[in-house]
Amino acid sequence: MSKENNQRFTFITNVVGWEGQINATHISNKFQLSRQAASHILKEYRNVFPEALQYDASQKAYVATDDFNNNFATNGNFKSLSQYLTAIERTDNINESITSSIIEVEAPLRNINPLQIRPILRAIREQSQIDIGYISLSSPDYLDRIIQPHALIFDGLRWHVRAYCNKNSSFRDFTLSRFNGEATFEGKATHNAAEDERWNTIVDVVIEADSRLSDSQRRIIEQDFQMQQGQKTIPTRAALVNYLLRRLHLDSYKNTPEEQQIVLTKESRKAITPYLPKPV
C-alpha cells in the first residue's frame, strides 16, 4: 500500500472508529479531492476491509459494522482519540460542532528558544558533542557544559534532552528551556544511545486501584485504565520512569483513596526504585 493510501485509510479508520460513520465528503474535504475521487478511496477501503463498513441509506453514510467495532476496540485504537481530533481539524464544517466543543486545558509551557535548540537537534542528527551554556537550580549561573545528546523527551509540561554529560561522566536529562549562549561543536560524539543503560532498560510500571477504595469504586478505576485482572502494565524506559509517575500523579501519596485512585503494586515499586531520584 502506498504512503498516500495508508494515510487515507488511517483517516477513515479514525473517523469511523470515533464517529461510527463516514461519507465521501469527509474524505474530499480532508484531502482536497473531488467527490468522485473520495468515493473511489472509500471503495478501495471496502475492498481491503470488506467486513468493516456497510452503507446506511437513511444516514447517507457508511457505518461501522460489529466486526469493525470489535476490531477497533480489541486492537487498542481507543487510545488514539488525539489522533482522531488531529485528523478532523481540517475537514471544514463537517465536524465544526465537534471541534468547537473541545477544550484543552493548557499549562504554561517552558520558554524554548528555537535558536538554542537548533544546535542540539543538529548534534543529535550528526551524533556530535557540543559545548553550550546551561543553568540549573544547583548552579544558578550559566556554566558551559559539553554534552552528547541522543534523544528529546516531552514529559507533558517540559521538553528535555537526553545526553551524555562530559562533566559528570554519565547520561542525564537536561531541560531544554535552561540552555543559553552560543553552542560550539566539539567533534564527533564518543558516547551514543546504545551505551545509555537506563535508556535501553525497559521496566514494567504496574498500577492497580487503591485498596482503600470500595469494590465498586475499584471496578470503576479498573475500567478507566483498561486493567486486566485488576492491573495495568506499562512498559517504560528506566530513564523515563519518574516522568511517567508524575503524569500518573504517583510521585506522592495522597491522604484519601478518592484522590489517589491508583497505586503501584508492591513488586513494581520495588523494581523501579533503583531508577527513581534519590531523596535529598
N, C-alpha and C positions, 0 to 999 in steps of 0.2 A: 504494500500500500504506500502511495506517495505521501510525503510530509504534509502536503496540502490537504489531501483527503483525510489523513489522520486527524488534523486539526478540526476539520469539519465534522467528522464522526464524533470526536470528543465533545464538541459543542452540542451536537444533537443528543448525545447521552446525558450530558449535564442538564440540559433544558427539560428533557423528558423525565429524567430522574427526579427533579425537584418540582416541576410543574405538572407532570403527568401527561403532557401532550405537547405537540409541536406541529407547525404547518410551514409551508414554503415561505411565508412572509418573514418568519423568524430568521431563516437562513439567508434570504435575499437582502434583508436589512443589515444583518451582521457582516456579511462578506461582500456587500455591494454587487450583487448578482441580479440577473433578470429572474423573473418568477419561473420561467421555463427551466433555467439552469438550476435554480434551487430545487425544483421538483425532481429534476434528474438526480441530484445528490441524495434526496430522500429515497428515491427508488434504489440507488446503489446501496444505501444503508440497509434497506429492507432485503435486498438480495444477499447481503453478507450476514444479516441477523434476521432471518425470516420469521422467527417466533417473537420478536421484540415489540412490534407495533401493529396496530390494526386501525383501519380508518373508521371514524365515527362521523357519519353524515350530519348528525344534529349539531355537533361542535365544529364541523368542517376542519377537522384536525386528525392527526394520527395520535392515538392514545396508547399509553403503556399497557402491555399485557401482564398477566400474572407472572409469566415467565420472566419478563424484563424486570418487574418489581422484585422478584425473589433474587435474581442475579445481582441487581443493583445493591440490595441490602446485604447479601451474603459476601460480596466482594469488598465490603467496607467503603463503598463510594459515598456513604452518608457523611463521611468526614470531609468531603470536598465542597461544602457549602460556599466557602470563599471562592473556589474555582467557578462555581455557578454564578455567583454575584459578579465576578470579574467578566465572565462570558457574556452576560446580558447587558453590560454597561453601554454597549454600542449598538443596541437593537432598536434605537429610536423610541417611538411612543408605544410600542407593543407592551413593554414591561415598565412603562413610566410609573404606573401605580405601585409596582413593587419597589423599584429603585428609589422612589421618592419617600417611601415609608421605612427605609433602612437607615438607622442612625448608628454610627460607630463612635464609641467613646474614645477620644484621642487624648493620650497623655503627652505632655511636652517632651519631645524627643531632644536628646542632647545635640548641641550645636556641632555640626560636622562641616568643615571647610573642604570643599572638593579639591582645592589646590593642594591641601595637605594629604589627601587620600591618594592622589594620582601616583606619587612615587611608591606608595605602599602596594597599590594594585600592580604597578609595573614590576616591583620586586617579587611579588607572588608569581606573576606570569613568567618572568625571566629567571626565577629561582636565584635571586640576588640577595645580598645583605646591604642594609642601608644604615646610615648614621643620621639620626633625627632627634629633635628635642622632644622630651616627654615630661609631663608633670604628674605627680601622684600625691595622695594625701600624706604619705610619709616624707615626700620631698616636694614642698610647695613651690620651689623654684625650678624652672625648666633646666633639665640636665640632658646632655647628649646620651643617647642610647644607640648602640649598634644592635639591630635586630635582624632576624632572618625569617620573614613571615611566610606562612604557607596556607592560611585559611582565614576567611571572615566569618564572624558569628553574630547573629542577631538574637538577643535574649528576650525580646518583646518590648524593651524600652531603650536599650543601648546597643550600639554596634561595637564589636571587639575584633581585634586581630590576634590570631594565634601565631606565635612566633618564638623562635629560639632567641633567648636574650644572652648576648655575649658577656654582659656584666655578671649575671647570676649563674651562667653556665647551665641553663635549664630552659625548657619550654614553658612559656607563660602566656597569659591573656593580657592584652593592652587595650584600654578604652580609646576608641578612635577619636573622640572629641578632645582628648588630652594631648594630642600631638601638636607641635608648633615649630616654626622655623624652617630653614632650608634643609632639604634632605640631600645627603651626599651618598652616592653609591660606592660601596666598598668591595666590589668584585663579586664573584660567584659565591653562593651560599655554601657553607661547609656542613650544614645540618638541614635535613628535609623532613617532610611529614612521616616518612617511613620510620624515622628514629624517634618520633614522638610517641612514647609508650602509652600515655594516658589517652592520646587521640585515637590510637589504634586498639585500645582495650574497650570492649563492649561489655557493659554490665546491665543486669536486669533491675530496673526500678519497679518494684511490685507494690501496688496500692490495694487497699481494701477499705470498706466502710468502717468508720469509727465504731468500736464495740460498745460505746456508751449509748449509741442510738438504739431505738426500739427495732424489732424485727421488720416492721412495716417501713420504718424510715430507712433502714439499711437496704431494703429491696429497691427503694426509690433511687438511692445513691448508686447501687449496683447497675441499675438501668441507665442512669445518667452517663456512667463511664464505660458502658458496654462490658461489664465484668463477666467473666466466665467462672462459675463455681466460686463466686464471691471475691474474685481477684482480677486485677488488670495488670498485665506485664508490659512494661515499656522499655524495650532495648535502647540503651543510650550510651554514647561515648563517655568514658570515665571523665574526660576533661570538661564535659558539659553537664554533669550530674547536678551541680549546685544551681545552675541556671534553671534546670527543669524543676527542681524543688521549689524555687522561688515562684515559677509560673503556676505551680500547683498549690502554692501557699503552704508548703510543708517545711519551710525553713524555720518555722517556730510553732510551738504547740499552743493551741487555743484553749481557753478555760471551759468553753461549752461545746458539746458534741455537734450542736446545730451550726456553730461557726466553723468547727474543724472539718466535719463531714468525712474526709478521707484521711487515712494514715498509712505509713509504710508498714509492711509486715516486719516482724522482728528479724527474720532472716535477711530481708532486703536491706534493712537499716544496718545490719552488721556487715553486709557485703560491700556497701558503698561508703562506709565510714572512712576508709583509708583515702578516699578521693574528695573528702569534704575539707573546707578550710579549717585550719587549726584554730581553736578558741584563743582569743587574745587575753 
